[in-house]
């Protein structure tokens, strides 16, 4: 399982798996690693704004990724 709690963890995971930064990178990370990817919702919103994508486009492109609120992710 890959947990992403910050932008730094996101960038580190992309570098580790050799994935270029894009708004579909979370899905590519899920497919390339073969592990479930769980992202803190606040980080996901930061990424969505970073790539200037609509809510529908961003979450649709990353539909294989699980998005969790702060407390839930820390409990995992």
SULURVEN-V524068 format. One record per residue. N is the residue number from 0. PHI is phi in degrees with one decimal (999 if undefined). NEAR is the number of other C-alpha atoms within 10 Angstrom. D_LAST is the distance of its C-alpha to the last C-alpha in Angstrom with 2 decimals. Layout:
BEGIN
n: [N:N]
phi: [PHI:PHI]
near: [NEAR:NEAR]
d_last: [D_LAST:D_LAST]
END
This chain:
BEGIN
n: [0:1:2:3:4:5:6:7:8:9:10:11:12:13:14:15:16:17:18:19:20:21:22:23:24:25:26:27:28:29:30:31:32:33:34:35:36:37:38:39:40:41:42:43:44:45:46:47:48:49:50:51:52:53:54:55:56:57:58:59:60:61:62:63:64:65:66:67:68:69:70:71:72:73:74:75]
phi: [999:-108.9:-103.2:-118.7:-107.0:-151.7:-62.9:-64.0:-64.0:-61.5:-64.7:-65.1:-64.8:-62.6:-64.5:-60.6:-98.6:66.5:-109.0:-72.8:-71.1:-160.9:-72.7:-102.2:-62.7:-63.3:-66.4:-62.3:-62.5:-61.2:-70.7:-72.7:-80.2:74.7:-112.7:-64.4:-114.2:-119.1:-122.3:-64.4:-59.1:-65.5:-69.7:-61.2:-66.4:-63.1:-66.3:-59.3:-69.6:-60.6:-94.4:54.7:-114.0:-72.0:-57.5:-61.9:-66.5:-66.5:-71.5:-67.2:-69.6:-113.7:-66.7:-82.8:-98.8:-97.4:-111.0:-127.4:-77.3:-50.6:-64.1:-62.7:-65.8:-67.3:-77.9:-73.9]
near: [11:16:18:22:19:15:15:11:15:22:15:13:18:18:12:11:12:11:15:13:14:13:21:17:17:28:19:21:25:18:14:12:15:11:11:16:19:20:23:21:17:16:21:23:15:13:18:18:14:11:14:12:14:11:12:9:14:20:20:13:16:20:13:17:19:15:21:17:12:14:9:10:16:11:6:8]
d_last: [9.88:10.84:8.84:11.62:11.60:15.37:18.60:19.15:16.06:17.34:20.82:19.89:18.13:21.23:23.52:21.90:22.43:25.72:25.01:27.18:25.79:26.31:24.86:24.00:22.37:18.80:20.24:22.23:19.26:17.60:20.99:21.97:18.89:18.47:14.67:12.43:12.06:9.63:11.51:11.54:14.47:16.60:16.56:17.51:20.32:21.47:21.74:23.56:26.02:26.44:27.64:29.55:28.38:28.38:25.30:26.49:27.22:23.99:21.56:24.04:24.22:20.46:20.03:18.09:15.21:12.39:12.52:10.19:11.32:10.57:9.10:6.71:5.37:5.55:3.82:0.00]
END
